[in-house]
């Protein structure tokens, strides 16, 4: 099973890139973040014509998450609770007995602003969500834009970036607590080198060529599922196309 994650930064703007990637790679599951459209505007018909089932929650101009799956998804839920709080940032479904949780974690703006506390509180709520709904011995897949680079190899300049948003000790503590709940970073299980990024800031001139990137998009799995993973990689090619997202795709394969 091939599973991928992509922060599209507007499904309207990036629809041709998503269609092209699906045609080339034929993933079994593709999770999207920052779709930035209401549910009525999500292009479900395009994906259904490509034989994908779609589940999604969105809002105008901000956030938005979706799961595209060749296999019919079950047990669909959005948000942390029955009221669907944060439903445009978290969507979950069961795909072939795997619990897939797709998240767009808040960015946090700046460590000195209230948005940063919101981000840390959000990650704490996510930990409680996993505690309430899943077990570490189950096949659980958590993926999406975490908006955190966990390790020094995940940023282009770890010494100078430490303490900035996305690479802050408080974020590292929060993400480590989630990992200790029972997750394995599937990408790092198979790839150990540096300069492997999923995000390059639009505002940085020649960011890709200069290797000034961040790995903030992730695929994490509980240990039983991680043991079934066979490979993982980052596909930089979509970031090099015309009108790209500032992110690119991260992909993993599993023998299930």
C-alpha positions in Angstrom: 0.0 0.0 0.0 1.4 3.4 -1.1 0.4 6.3 1.2 1.3 9.9 0.7 0.8 13.3 2.2 0.8 16.7 0.6 0.1 20.2 1.8 -1.3 21.7 -1.4 -1.7 25.3 -0.1 -5.0 25.6 -2.1 -6.5 22.6 -3.9 -7.8 25.0 -6.6 -4.3 26.3 -7.4 -2.6 22.9 -7.2 -5.3 20.7 -8.7 -3.2 20.0 -12.0 -0.2 19.1 -9.9 -2.2 16.7 -7.7 -3.9 15.1 -10.7 -0.6 14.6 -12.5 1.1 13.1 -9.4 -1.8 10.6 -9.0 -1.6 9.6 -12.6 2.1 9.0 -12.3 2.3 7.4 -8.9 -1.2 5.8 -8.3 -1.2 6.0 -4.5 -3.6 3.9 -2.6 -4.1 6.8 -0.1 -3.3 10.5 -0.5 -3.8 12.9 2.4 -4.1 16.6 1.6 -3.8 19.7 3.9 -4.6 23.3 3.4 -7.2 22.7 0.8 -8.6 26.2 1.5 -12.1 25.5 0.1 -15.5 24.9 1.5 -16.9 21.4 1.3 -19.2 22.4 -1.5 -16.2 23.6 -3.6 -14.0 20.6 -3.0 -13.4 18.9 -6.5 -14.6 15.5 -5.4 -15.9 14.7 -8.9 -12.4 15.0 -10.4 -11.1 12.4 -7.9 -14.1 10.1 -8.1 -13.6 10.0 -11.9 -10.1 8.8 -11.1 -11.6 6.0 -9.0 -10.8 7.6 -5.6 -13.2 7.8 -2.6 -13.0 11.2 -1.0 -13.6 12.4 2.6 -12.9 16.1 3.5 -13.6 19.0 5.7 -12.8 22.5 4.6 -13.5 26.2 5.0 -13.1 29.3 2.8 -9.5 30.5 2.4 -8.0 28.6 5.4 -7.1 25.1 6.6 -8.9 22.1 5.1 -8.0 18.5 5.1 -8.9 15.5 2.8 -8.3 11.8 2.4 -8.4 10.3 -1.1 -8.4 6.5 -1.1 -8.8 3.7 -3.7 -10.2 1.6 -0.9 -13.6 2.6 0.6 -12.9 4.5 3.8 -14.8 3.6 6.9 -15.3 5.1 10.4 -14.9 8.7 9.1 -14.6 11.4 11.7 -13.5 15.0 11.7 -12.1 17.0 14.6 -11.2 16.0 18.1 -14.7 15.2 19.3 -18.3 14.7 18.4 -18.7 18.4 17.9 -16.0 18.3 15.2 -13.9 20.9 16.9 -10.8 21.6 14.7 -12.5 19.5 12.0 -10.8 21.4 9.2 -7.5 20.5 10.7 -8.0 16.8 11.5 -9.8 14.1 9.6 -9.6 10.3 10.2 -10.8 7.2 8.5 -10.2 3.5 8.5 -8.6 2.2 5.3 -8.1 -1.6 5.0 -7.9 -1.9 8.8 -5.4 1.0 9.1 -6.6 4.0 11.1 -5.4 7.0 9.1 -5.3 10.3 10.9 -4.6 13.3 8.7 -3.6 16.6 10.4 -2.8 20.1 9.6 -1.2 21.3 12.8 -1.4 25.0 13.5 1.7 27.0 12.4 2.0 29.0 15.5 3.1 32.4 14.0 5.8 33.3 16.6 7.0 31.9 19.9 6.0 35.1 21.7 2.5 35.3 20.4 -0.7 33.6 21.6 -0.8 31.5 18.4 2.2 29.6 19.7 0.4 28.6 22.9 -2.6 27.6 20.7 -0.3 25.3 18.8 1.1 23.7 21.9 -2.4 23.3 23.3 -3.5 21.7 20.0 -0.7 19.2 20.2 -1.7 18.3 23.8 -5.3 17.8 22.6 -4.0 15.6 19.9 -2.2 13.4 22.4 -5.5 13.1 24.4 -7.3 12.3 21.1 -4.9 9.4 20.5 -5.2 8.2 24.1 -9.0 8.2 23.9 -9.5 6.6 20.5 -6.5 4.4 19.7 -4.0 2.0 21.1 -0.2 1.8 20.3 -0.5 -1.9 19.5 -3.0 -1.1 16.7 -2.2 -0.2 13.1 -2.4 3.6 13.3 -1.0 6.0 10.8 -0.6 9.7 11.7 0.5 11.9 8.8 0.2 15.4 7.4 1.8 18.8 8.0 2.9 18.8 11.6 4.5 22.2 11.2 7.4 21.0 13.4 10.9 19.8 12.2 11.8 17.3 15.0 15.5 16.8 14.4 18.6 18.8 13.5 18.8 17.0 10.1 15.3 18.3 9.4 16.3 22.0 9.0 18.9 23.7 6.9 20.6 25.5 9.8 19.7 23.9 13.1 22.1 26.0 15.2 20.7 29.4 14.1 17.1 28.2 13.7 16.7 26.8 17.2 14.1 28.7 19.0 12.2 29.8 15.9 8.7 28.7 15.0 8.7 25.1 13.8 12.0 24.4 15.4 11.5 25.4 19.1 12.3 23.4 22.2 8.7 23.5 23.4 7.5 22.1 20.1 10.1 19.4 20.2 8.9 18.4 23.7 5.3 18.3 22.5 6.1 16.2 19.4 8.4 13.9 21.4 5.6 13.2 23.8 3.4 12.2 20.9 6.1 10.0 19.6 6.5 8.3 23.0 2.7 7.5 22.8 3.8 4.9 20.3 4.8 6.3 17.0 7.7 5.7 14.7 8.9 8.3 12.1 8.6 6.1 9.0 10.7 8.4 6.9 13.6 8.2 9.3 13.2 4.5 9.5 14.3 4.3 5.9 16.2 7.6 5.3 18.9 8.9 7.5 20.6 11.7 5.6 20.2 15.4 6.0 19.0 17.9 3.3 15.8 16.0 2.8 13.1 18.5 3.1 9.3 18.9 2.3 9.0 22.7 2.6 10.8 25.6 1.1 9.7 29.2 1.9 8.4 31.1 -1.2 10.1 34.2 0.2 13.6 32.7 0.2 15.3 33.2 -3.2 16.5 29.9 -4.8 15.6 28.1 -1.7 15.6 24.6 -3.3 18.9 25.1 -5.1 20.4 26.5 -1.9 19.0 23.7 0.1 17.3 26.0 2.6 14.4 23.8 3.5 12.5 22.1 6.4 11.0 18.7 6.9 7.8 19.5 8.5 5.5 17.0 6.7 5.6 13.5 8.1 4.3 10.0 8.0 4.4 8.3 11.5 3.1 4.9 12.3 2.6 2.8 15.4 5.3 0.1 15.8 3.2 -2.8 14.4 2.5 -0.8 11.3 6.0 0.7 11.0 7.4 -2.8 10.9 5.4 -3.4 7.8 6.8 -0.4 6.0 9.2 -1.2 3.1 10.3 2.3 1.9 9.8 6.0 2.3 10.9 9.0 0.3 10.3 12.7 -0.5 9.3 13.5 -4.0 10.8 17.0 -4.8 9.6 17.1 -8.4 6.1 18.7 -7.7 7.9 21.6 -5.9 9.8 22.3 -9.1 6.7 22.7 -11.3 5.0 25.9 -12.3 2.8 27.4 -9.6 3.8 24.9 -7.0 2.9 24.6 -3.4 5.6 25.6 -0.9 5.5 22.0 0.2 6.0 18.7 -1.6 5.0 15.1 -1.2 6.2 12.6 1.4 5.5 9.0 0.6 5.7 5.6 2.3 4.9 2.0 1.3 3.7 -0.8 3.5 3.2 -4.5 3.0 -0.3 -5.0 4.4 
